[in-house]
Amino acid sequence: MNDDIIRDILYYEDHYLNFYNSLKPEVKKKFNWTLQLIATIDRIPEKYFKHLTGTDGLYEIRVEVGSDIYRVFSFFDKGQLIILTNGFQKKTQKTPKNELELAEKLKKQYFNGKKQE
């Protein structure tokens, strides 16, 4: 994998880090690998990074370890930054509505906070 960073990845508050710290070591390792992939390649396979239809610019970072599936929401700021928000372990086919609503709320808070700076 090319290690030249083409996309910065930033965390919004501690939402992602709190989620990350709760994970098993092998899941953390896969998240780190996936984030490295997202940061360094131009066209990210949908298997790892997908736009969520029906949302206003939300994407999910997708990680699978064995039969466990994990998702972290993110969005772009100025075309380059991916701001990581909440994460969760996916237990059904459909993305939980409360997780999606939380991601939308966090995105709104992020941009509202930037307007005040």
N, C-alpha and C positions, 0 to 999 in steps of 0.2 A: 504494500500500500504506500502510495506517495505521501510523505509527511509534510508537504507544503500546505500551510493553512490557507484556504480560500474563503472560509466562512468562520467568523467568530461565533462562539457559543457562550452565552451569558445566562446566568441564573437569576430569576426574579425572586427577590427575597430568599427565604429558606425552604420554599415549598419542595423543590426537587431534591435538595440536599437532605432534608428530613426523610423523604421517601427512600432515597439512595442508601442512607445510613441504616435503614431497616432491612435491607436486602441481604441474602446469603452471599458469601464471597464469589461463587461462580456466576451469580446473576450480576453482581457489580462488575465483574470482569467483562461480561458480555455487553453491559451498558457502556463501559469505557471503550470497548472495541467499536461499537455502533456509533458513538459520538465522534470517535476519531474518523470513522468512515464519512460521516456527515460533514465534518470540518474540512476534509481533504479531497473529496471527489466532487466533480461538477454535477454529474447526473446520478443521484442517489436512487438505488433500486427501491421500488414501492414496497418491497418486503420489509424494508427498514424505516422508511419515511414516507408518509402518505398524507395528502391533503384530505381533510374531512369534509365531504360534501354536506351542504346545508349549514355550513358555518361561515363566519366572516373571517376567513384567513387562518383558521386553526389547522395545525398539522399534528399527526401523532408519530412519535418515535416508537418503533415496534421492536420488541425483544422477545425471543422465545428461548427458553432453556428447558430442555426435555419437553414435558407436556405442559409446563407453566408458560403463560403468556403475560407480558407486562406492556404497559403503555405509559408514555409520558407526553403531555401536550406541550406544544410550542407554537410560536408564531414569529414572523419576521418583523424587523424594525429597520427601515432604510435599506431593505433589500439584502442585507448581509447578516444581520444579527439574528440568531435564533434564541429566543428567550424561553427557557424551560420553566414550565409551571408545574402543576400537580401531576403525580404519577399514581398508578394503581395496578393491581394484579387483575387481569381480565378473567372472568369466570364464565361468561356467556358469550354468544356470538355478537350480540349487540352491545355497543358502548353504553355504559350506565349513564342515564340522563343526568344524575346529580354530579357526576364527574365532569361531564361536558359543560354543565351550567357553571360549575366552579371555575373551569378553564376560561370561559367567556368573561366571568366576573373579574378574574385576575388580569386578563388582558386589558379590560376596560380600566381597572385601577392603575395598571402600568402606564397606559397612555395618558390618563388624567393626571397622574403624578408628573409626567414629563412636561405637560402644558404649564404646570405651576413653577417649573424650574427656571 
